């Protein structure tokens, strides 16, 4: 599986995922290729990274002490 950035006919960027398999069909070698548009997923991943960056900046620079506990009551994160 490969992820590739290409462009649509209108020039807009499009991320695609390419999956290929070699196989035999009627006892002859063949290749199966599937191409999926993953542009929406890539946009969502980018928004998630940006949101995480904003959260980290806020968490790390707060004047108040903040910490997170997991279900076992162990500290998982704490700011300075």
C-alpha positions in Angstrom: 0.0 0.0 0.0 1.3 3.4 -0.9 -0.1 6.9 -0.3 0.5 9.4 -3.2 -0.3 13.0 -3.7 -1.5 13.7 -7.2 -3.7 16.3 -8.9 -7.2 16.1 -10.3 -8.0 17.4 -13.8 -9.0 20.7 -12.3 -5.6 21.0 -10.6 -6.7 20.4 -7.1 -4.5 18.1 -5.0 -5.8 14.6 -4.3 -4.4 12.1 -2.0 -4.8 8.5 -3.1 -4.0 5.1 -1.6 -2.8 2.5 -4.1 -3.0 -1.2 -3.3 -1.8 -3.8 -5.7 -1.5 -7.5 -5.7 0.0 -9.9 -8.2 -2.3 -12.9 -8.8 -3.2 -15.5 -11.4 -6.4 -15.4 -13.5 -7.2 -18.3 -15.8 -3.7 -19.6 -15.0 -2.1 -16.4 -16.3 -0.3 -13.8 -14.3 -2.3 -10.7 -13.6 -2.2 -7.6 -11.4 -5.1 -6.3 -9.3 -4.8 -2.6 -8.5 -7.2 -0.6 -6.3 -7.0 3.2 -6.0 -8.9 5.0 -3.2 -9.3 8.7 -2.7 -8.2 9.4 0.8 -8.2 13.2 0.6 -10.9 13.6 3.3 -9.0 11.4 5.7 -5.8 13.4 5.0 -7.7 16.7 5.7 -9.1 15.2 9.0 -5.6 14.0 10.0 -4.2 17.5 9.4 -7.0 19.2 11.5 -6.3 16.7 14.3 -2.6 17.4 14.3 -3.3 21.2 14.4 -5.8 20.7 17.2 -3.3 18.6 19.2 -0.6 21.3 18.7 -3.0 24.0 20.0 -3.9 21.8 23.0 -0.3 21.1 23.8 0.6 24.8 23.7 -2.2 25.7 26.0 -1.6 22.8 28.4 2.2 23.4 28.6 1.9 27.2 29.1 -1.0 27.4 31.6 -0.2 29.2 34.8 -2.4 26.7 36.7 -1.3 23.2 37.6 -3.2 20.6 35.6 -2.9 16.9 35.6 -4.8 14.0 34.1 -5.5 10.6 35.7 -6.3 7.3 34.0 -8.9 4.8 35.2 -6.4 3.4 37.7 -5.9 6.9 39.2 -2.3 7.1 37.9 -1.1 10.5 36.6 -0.8 10.3 32.8 0.0 14.0 32.1 1.0 17.0 34.2 2.1 20.5 33.2 5.0 22.4 34.6 
